[in-house]
Every structure is written in C-alpha cells, then in structure tokens.
C-alpha cells in the first residue's frame, strides 16, 4: 500500500476546510453538522419558524435595544456601523445538505477502501491491537466502537467541537480554545495508545 508523504497529506487536509469555506462560507466541522441534523430530525423547521420581522424591522429593533442599553450617543459615534447597510443573516442549511455531507464521507471512505484492493466488511477495526483486545467477536467489537462513539459525542459537546472543527479550522485560526482542545484530545490519544501497548 502506497501512502502519501506527510507534506502531501498536510496539503490535502488543509484543502478540505479551505474548500469548505470558499464554497459554503462555513467552517468545516463534523459534530456541528451532526448536531444540526439531529436537531432537524427531532424538530423539523416549519413556516412558523420563519422570522417574524423583515430586515428593516430587525435593524430598528437592534438600534432601539442598543440605545436602551448604551444610550443614543453610541448610535451616532463614528465607529458605529452604517444603519442603512444590509444585514446578512445566514440561513440554516437544509437537512439534505447534512445528508450529502455524511454521504460524501461514507462514499470517500468506501472508495478509499476499495482502491486499497483487499477490503472486507468487519465488526471491528483492521488493527492488530484491537483484535488482540476484543478478538473477532461480532458483539463485543461493535459494542466497544459504539461506546467509543458515545464518548466522542459527549467530548465534542463539552469541547464545543470535534477534531475537524478544532484541529483543522480552529487551530488554523489560532483560536485559544481550539489549541487547548486539540492539545487535549491528541495528547490523550497518544498517552492512551502507549498505555495500551504497555499493558498488552
């Protein structure tokens, strides 16, 4: 199996969030899309969810709230934004966009596995360490993977993002929270990997 050089892989990884931003004007994040999809399935948007105010009414309400909180003088300050400038509100992506996103991830993984030439379905991971720990059990392996997925879900909600959101997008923007989150999950992964190898 031929693998890309480290710098080639880095360029591919850097291109993923860059293309996402240039094409859709949104940061690349898997957990955010998953959350949006689950929220959409639990509470589908309807006509009643549409904003009750048009753009002019929204601007007027924002100016009134600003004046009430900070005084009328703030609205006339030179640094204040032009009240006539259009307000751009980004609409939430429709559910089919999330399905396409996850379908693309699954299809990409499938194409990659098929291109390798020796892919076969399995109940676990193609990993010597995983096989030694959990064997080829059709029950234990999937339970471990599902349990790991649940823990990852809790972690991403607690950290406000996943490896793609923090590690690819947040770190590239030098966001402190993303730097700390990436340090935490990569550091924990490395320590856990060495600990498991030492125990086994």
MARVEXVEX-791166 format. One record per residue: residue in one letter; x, y, z of N, C-alpha, C in turn. Coordinates in steps of 0.2 Angstrom, whole numbers, padded with zeros to 4 digits, always signed. Last residue first. Layout:
AXYZXYZXYZ
...
This chain:
X-0003-0022+0136-0003-0028+0132+0003-0031+0129
X+0002-0011+0142-0002-0016+0146-0002-0023+0142
X+0008-0004+0132+0012-0006+0138+0009-0012+0142
X-0002-0001+0124+0003-0006+0121+0008-0008+0127
X-0009+0007+0132-0012+0001+0130-0007-0004+0127
X-0001+0018+0133-0003+0014+0139-0005+0007+0137
X+0000+0023+0120+0006+0020+0123+0005+0016+0129
X-0013+0027+0119-0010+0022+0114-0004+0019+0117
X-0014+0037+0129-0018+0031+0129-0015+0025+0125
X-0005+0046+0124-0004+0043+0130-0008+0037+0131
X-0012+0050+0112-0005+0047+0112-0004+0043+0118
X-0024+0054+0116-0024+0049+0112-0017+0046+0112
X-0021+0065+0124-0024+0060+0127-0024+0053+0123
X-0016+0074+0114-0011+0071+0119-0014+0065+0123
X-0027+0076+0106-0022+0072+0103-0017+0070+0109
X-0035+0082+0116-0038+0076+0113-0032+0072+0109
X-0027+0093+0120-0030+0088+0125-0032+0082+0121
X-0024+0100+0109-0019+0098+0113-0021+0092+0118
X-0037+0104+0105-0033+0099+0101-0027+0096+0105
X-0041+0112+0115-0044+0106+0114-0040+0101+0110
X-0031+0122+0114-0031+0119+0120-0035+0112+0119
X-0034+0127+0101-0027+0125+0103-0027+0120+0109
X-0048+0131+0103-0046+0125+0099-0039+0123+0100
X-0046+0142+0112-0050+0136+0114-0048+0130+0110
X-0038+0151+0104-0035+0148+0110-0039+0141+0112
X-0036+0150+0087-0041+0151+0092-0038+0147+0098
X-0029+0150+0075-0025+0152+0081-0030+0153+0087
X-0034+0145+0064-0036+0152+0065-0033+0155+0072
X-0030+0132+0064-0028+0137+0059-0029+0144+0060
X-0038+0128+0075-0030+0129+0076-0027+0133+0070
X-0051+0128+0069-0049+0132+0075-0042+0133+0076
X-0049+0118+0058-0051+0125+0057-0049+0130+0063
X-0043+0106+0063-0042+0109+0056-0043+0116+0056
X-0046+0105+0077-0040+0103+0074-0038+0106+0068
X-0060+0109+0078-0055+0112+0082-0048+0111+0079
X-0067+0102+0068-0068+0109+0069-0063+0112+0073
X-0061+0089+0068-0061+0093+0062-0062+0100+0063
X-0063+0085+0081-0056+0086+0079-0056+0090+0072
X-0077+0096+0087-0073+0089+0086-0066+0090+0083
X-0084+0106+0100-0082+0105+0093-0078+0098+0093
X-0086+0109+0113-0089+0114+0108-0086+0113+0101
X-0082+0100+0123-0077+0105+0120-0080+0110+0115
X-0095+0094+0125-0091+0098+0130-0086+0102+0128
X-0097+0088+0112-0102+0093+0115-0099+0097+0121
X-0086+0080+0111-0087+0085+0107-0092+0091+0109
X-0088+0071+0122-0082+0075+0122-0083+0081+0117
X-0100+0065+0118-0100+0069+0124-0094+0073+0124
X-0095+0058+0106-0100+0063+0106-0101+0067+0112
X-0085+0050+0112-0083+0055+0107-0089+0061+0107
X-0094+0041+0119-0089+0045+0122-0087+0051+0118
X-0100+0036+0108-0104+0039+0113-0100+0044+0117
X-0090+0029+0102-0093+0034+0098-0097+0039+0103
X-0087+0019+0111-0082+0025+0110-0085+0030+0106
X-0099+0012+0110-0097+0015+0116-0092+0021+0115
X-0097+0007+0097-0102+0011+0098-0101+0015+0105
X-0085+0000+0099-0085+0005+0094-0091+0010+0096
X-0090-0010+0108-0084-0006+0110-0084+0001+0105
X-0100-0016+0101-0101-0013+0107-0096-0008+0109
X-0092-0022+0090-0097-0016+0089-0099-0013+0095
X-0085-0031+0098-0081-0026+0094-0086-0021+0093
X-0095-0040+0104-0090-0036+0108-0087-0030+0104
X-0101-0046+0093-0105-0042+0098-0100-0037+0101
X-0092-0054+0085-0097-0050+0082-0101-0045+0086
X-0075-0055+0089-0082-0056+0092-0087-0051+0088
X-0062-0057+0087-0066-0056+0082-0074-0057+0083
X-0054-0047+0101-0055-0053+0096-0059-0052+0090
X-0050-0037+0109-0058-0039+0108-0059-0045+0104
X-0036-0036+0109-0040-0034+0115-0047-0037+0115
X-0032-0040+0096-0029-0044+0102-0034-0042+0109
X-0039-0032+0088-0040-0039+0088-0038-0042+0094
X-0033-0019+0092-0040-0020+0093-0042-0028+0093
X-0020-0022+0087-0021-0021+0094-0028-0022+0096
X-0021-0024+0073-0019-0029+0077-0020-0028+0085
X-0035-0018+0065-0030-0016+0069-0028-0022+0073
X-0048-0015+0058-0042-0018+0055-0036-0016+0059
X-0061-0016+0070-0056-0012+0066-0051-0017+0063
X-0076-0025+0068-0071-0021+0072-0067-0017+0068
X-0083-0033+0059-0087-0030+0065-0082-0026+0070
X-0081-0029+0042-0079-0032+0048-0083-0029+0054
X-0079-0032+0024-0083-0030+0030-0081-0033+0036
X-0063-0029+0016-0069-0034+0018-0072-0031+0024
X-0051-0024+0004-0056-0023+0009-0062-0028+0010
X-0040-0024-0004-0041-0030+0000-0046-0029+0005
X-0039-0012-0012-0039-0019-0015-0041-0025-0011
X-0039+0001-0011-0033-0002-0007-0033-0010-0010
X-0051+0005-0016-0044+0006-0020-0039+0003-0017
X-0059+0002-0006-0060-0002-0012-0053-0001-0016
X-0056+0012+0003-0055+0005+0005-0055+0001-0001
X-0059+0024-0005-0053+0023-0002-0051+0015+0000
X-0073+0022-0006-0069+0022-0012-0061+0021-0010
X-0077+0022+0007-0078+0016+0004-0074+0016-0003
X-0074+0036+0011-0070+0030+0014-0071+0024+0011
X-0082+0042+0002-0075+0043+0001-0071+0038+0005
X-0095+0038+0007-0093+0036+0000-0085+0037-0001
X-0095+0044+0019-0095+0037+0019-0093+0035+0012
X-0094+0058+0016-0089+0055+0020-0089+0047+0019
X-0105+0059+0008-0099+0060+0005-0093+0057+0009
X-0115+0057+0018-0114+0053+0012-0108+0053+0009
X-0113+0069+0025-0111+0062+0028-0111+0057+0023
X-0117+0078+0015-0110+0079+0019-0108+0072+0021
X-0130+0074+0013-0125+0074+0007-0118+0074+0010
X-0136+0077+0025-0136+0070+0022-0131+0069+0017
X-0134+0091+0025-0131+0087+0030-0130+0079+0028
X-0143+0094+0015-0135+0096+0015-0131+0092+0019
X-0155+0091+0019-0152+0087+0014-0145+0088+0013
X-0159+0100+0028-0157+0094+0031-0153+0090+0025
X-0152+0116+0025-0157+0112+0025-0154+0105+0026
X-0143+0127+0035-0143+0123+0030-0149+0118+0030
X-0150+0143+0040-0148+0136+0042-0148+0132+0036
X-0144+0158+0033-0150+0154+0035-0146+0147+0036
X-0136+0172+0039-0135+0166+0036-0141+0161+0038
X-0140+0189+0036-0141+0183+0040-0141+0177+0037
X-0134+0204+0034-0134+0197+0031-0135+0192+0036
X-0141+0219+0032-0139+0214+0037-0140+0208+0034
X-0134+0233+0023-0139+0227+0023-0136+0222+0029
X-0134+0250+0030-0130+0244+0027-0134+0238+0028
X-0140+0260+0037-0143+0258+0031-0139+0252+0027
X-0132+0262+0048-0138+0258+0049-0142+0257+0043
X-0115+0258+0048-0120+0261+0044-0127+0258+0045
X-0108+0255+0065-0110+0253+0058-0115+0257+0054
X-0099+0267+0074-0105+0263+0073-0106+0261+0066
X-0088+0276+0074-0087+0269+0074-0093+0264+0073
X-0094+0288+0077-0091+0287+0070-0090+0280+0069
X-0110+0288+0086-0102+0288+0086-0100+0286+0079
X-0123+0287+0086-0121+0292+0082-0113+0292+0082
X-0126+0277+0095-0128+0276+0088-0125+0281+0083
X-0121+0282+0107-0117+0276+0104-0119+0275+0097
X-0131+0291+0111-0124+0293+0108-0120+0288+0105
X-0141+0284+0117-0142+0286+0110-0135+0288+0107
X-0136+0270+0127-0138+0277+0126-0138+0279+0118
X-0135+0257+0129-0129+0261+0130-0130+0268+0128
X-0148+0251+0130-0143+0248+0134-0137+0253+0135
X-0156+0258+0121-0158+0257+0128-0153+0255+0133
X-0148+0258+0109-0149+0264+0113-0152+0263+0120
X-0150+0244+0107-0143+0247+0108-0144+0253+0112
X-0163+0243+0105-0161+0239+0110-0154+0242+0112
X-0165+0251+0093-0168+0253+0099-0165+0249+0105
X-0157+0244+0084-0155+0251+0086-0158+0253+0093
X-0164+0232+0083-0157+0232+0086-0155+0239+0088
X-0176+0237+0078-0176+0234+0084-0169+0233+0087
X-0171+0241+0065-0174+0246+0070-0175+0243+0077
X-0167+0229+0060-0162+0235+0061-0165+0239+0066
X-0179+0222+0059-0174+0220+0063-0169+0225+0065
X-0187+0230+0050-0189+0230+0057-0184+0227+0062
X-0179+0228+0039-0180+0235+0041-0182+0235+0049
X-0181+0214+0037-0174+0217+0038-0174+0224+0041
X-0195+0208+0046-0191+0209+0040-0185+0213+0042
X-0199+0196+0059-0198+0203+0057-0194+0203+0050
X-0201+0183+0062-0207+0187+0062-0206+0194+0059
X-0193+0170+0053-0193+0176+0057-0199+0180+0056
X-0201+0154+0053-0198+0159+0049-0198+0166+0054
X-0208+0144+0060-0201+0146+0062-0198+0151+0059
X-0219+0141+0053-0220+0145+0059-0213+0147+0062
X-0215+0133+0043-0216+0140+0041-0217+0144+0047
X-0203+0123+0051-0209+0124+0048-0210+0131+0046
X-0190+0111+0054-0192+0118+0054-0199+0118+0050
X-0192+0097+0065-0191+0100+0059-0194+0107+0058
X-0185+0091+0078-0189+0097+0077-0189+0100+0071
X-0177+0080+0075-0181+0080+0081-0186+0085+0081
X-0170+0083+0063-0175+0077+0064-0179+0077+0070
X-0163+0094+0067-0168+0095+0062-0173+0089+0062
X-0155+0089+0077-0160+0094+0079-0165+0095+0074
X-0147+0081+0069-0151+0078+0074-0157+0083+0076
X-0141+0091+0061-0146+0085+0058-0150+0082+0063
X-0134+0098+0070-0139+0101+0066-0144+0096+0063
X-0125+0088+0074-0130+0091+0079-0136+0094+0076
X-0118+0086+0063-0122+0080+0066-0127+0083+0070
X-0112+0098+0061-0117+0096+0056-0121+0090+0059
X-0104+0098+0072-0109+0103+0071-0114+0101+0066
X-0095+0087+0069-0100+0087+0075-0105+0092+0075
X-0088+0091+0058-0092+0086+0058-0098+0086+0063
X-0084+0106+0051-0085+0103+0057-0090+0097+0056
X-0078+0120+0043-0078+0113+0042-0079+0110+0049
X-0087+0135+0042-0081+0131+0045-0083+0124+0044
X-0093+0142+0027-0094+0140+0034-0088+0135+0036
X-0095+0145+0013-0094+0150+0018-0096+0148+0025
X-0095+0136+0004-0101+0136+0008-0100+0142+0013
X-0082+0138-0003-0088+0136-0007-0094+0137-0003
X-0073+0142+0006-0073+0146+0000-0080+0144-0004
X-0074+0132+0016-0075+0139+0017-0077+0143+0011
X-0071+0120+0009-0077+0121+0013-0079+0128+0014
X-0058+0123+0005-0063+0122+0000-0070+0123+0003
X-0052+0123+0018-0052+0129+0014-0057+0129+0009
X-0054+0110+0024-0058+0116+0026-0058+0122+0022
X-0046+0104+0013-0053+0102+0015-0057+0108+0018
X-0033+0108+0012-0038+0110+0007-0045+0109+0009
X-0027+0102+0023-0028+0110+0023-0033+0112+0018
X-0026+0089+0019-0030+0091+0025-0032+0098+0025
X-0018+0091+0008-0024+0088+0007-0029+0090+0013
X-0006+0095+0015-0009+0099+0010-0016+0097+0008
X-0003+0084+0022-0005+0090+0026-0008+0095+0021
X-0001+0074+0013-0006+0073+0017-0008+0080+0020
X+0011+0080+0008+0006+0079+0004-0001+0078+0008
X+0019+0079+0019+0018+0085+0017+0012+0085+0012
X+0021+0065+0021+0017+0069+0026+0015+0075+0024
X+0016+0056+0006+0021+0059+0010+0017+0063+0015
X+0003+0043+0005+0006+0050+0003+0011+0052+0008
X+0007+0026+0003+0004+0031+0006+0007+0038+0004
X+0003+0011-0005+0007+0017-0005+0004+0022-0002
X+0004-0006+0000+0000+0000+0000+0004+0006+0000
